[in-house]
Amino acid sequence: MHLGDLTVYHEGAFGRYADAKVGLLTHGLQYGTGCFEGIRGFWSAREEELYLLQLADHYDRLAQSARILMIQLPHTTAELCELTVELCARNNLRGDVYVRPFAYKANEDIGVRLHGVRDAFAMVAIPFERYFDAQRGLKVGVSSWRRIDDTMAPARGKITGTYVNSALAKSEAVMNGFDEAIMLSAEGHVCEGSAENVFMVRRGVLYTPDPSQNILEGVTRRAIITLASQELGLTVVERPIDRSELVVADELFITGSAAGIQWIESVDHRPVGDGERGPVAGALIDLYDRAIRGTMPKYDAWLTRTYGGRTPVAT
């Protein structure tokens, strides 16, 4: 399907992607005054069903980001979940997908501010396979760019303007021969990747930076903590992690809605463990894939069916 022919949701109605426009002076474009979510959907060929993952959790977080930016969302979480299902069905998406809902300040004028500016909302759903090559581990480098501090911009909000921080770190990493960056906090503790949370295994314990380290509190992060504790019986500790711990870790991996779970082969050219995928990362990758594709009934509450016997709407 050509991008321009996709059905999108914009300004309260469904329409063609090619017809959904914003002006050059739109506040969200000029000043980064917007917020968004990245929601995954996973296709089950066996069930002929598209499972949308943790919709309510994502929209609750979008509401928090919007509150920070003084944006009033036009729909409740329940309504947004219904709109997402309808959007995917209208596009007859029958493969893995990525859904991008976003809210933004829509005035077309000059003057940086949050108050007294009109709010707008849109949603796009596109076919999407993998963010990284799943067949190998990642080579990561510790970035010279520090993660934004919550005293400067709200680190816990998924806010468009703050992603220049991530873009700088990602491009620096790739241009230096790495696959991904690991960003440190202002105090020098491990924070997160350019768009992923970080996990470390040491001596049978799973560690991840706690929210005070200016991380984005990931929806996938929360799911992995649940799987690690409930299915693998691991102790999960949220605490500050020092840079040198990355090198001496038994395993490292990152998680995110787009990335899923991706194991790390090396940090700053130093192998992690034996440089191969470790048993914890391997087990979690398998468990997560089963849960998101509807083969672990225990986690069906994470999933929203797109079709469920309905006839997809023609587009």
ABEGO torsion letter per residue (X at the ends): XBAAABBBBBGGBBBBAAABBBBAABAAAAAGBBBBBBBBBBBBAAAGBBBBBGAAAAAAAAAAAAAAAGBBBABBAAAAAAAAAAAAAAAGBBBBBBBBBBBBBABBBBEBBABGBBBBBBBBBBBBBBABBAABBBBBBBBABBBBBAAABBAABBBAAAAAAAAAAAAAAAAAGBABBBBBBAAGBBBBBAABBBBBBBGGBBBBBBAAAGBBBBAAAAAAAAAAAAAAGBBBBBBBBBAAAAAABABBBBBBAAAEBBBBABBGGBBBEAGBBBAAAAAAAAAAAAAAAGABAAAAAABBBAAGGBBBBBX
